[in-house]
Amino acid sequence: MKNMLSVATAMSLWLVMIAPAQAANGNVAAGQAKAAVCTGCHGADGNGGADPLWPKLAGQDPAYIAKQLADFKSGARKDPIMAGMVAGLSAADMRNIGAYYASLKPKPGAARDAQLAKQGEKVYRGGDAKMGVSACMSCHGPSGHGIPPRFPKVSGQNAAYTRKQMLAFKSGSRANDGETMTRIAFRMSEQEIKAVSEYMAGLH
């Protein structure tokens, strides 16, 4: 009887610890159903659509995706298209969508301009001490896979999309990351932003 109680207690503790984690991680199947309308821009496999200004989401951190969706809904991050897309989503929907895209396999990208990418590599790996710009890899990792959940995966991302977002951080029109990127991008030149974006497109 004592052993049975011990097992029951252990199971109860396991459920208390595991159930919230599962809820926080989201449901992949439910996320896939909700993400059906997202494929036009982000691709059927999450690796992006026809426009390079639309981001790749496959393999991205699920909590990061959920936060961005929540920020679009609250207005903390502004985009007229995304504002309409997330208007009817619940917090659970956002977690599920995040889980779904995280489950997809990302395709490696490629830099189109080798010389520009080489310039970007210097900033990505070494920063710019003169301007007080820290190395990008200190937050996003040497291979660009990010440090979840705060710092997203950037490897293989469309250069045009990355550049657009970094310019938005630089101008202050995007500031939904606790101002980390706002402060860094503000100190970077537009040429550095262009170069780093190009380098990250082929990073994997």
Disulfide bonds with the S-S distance in Angstrom:
none
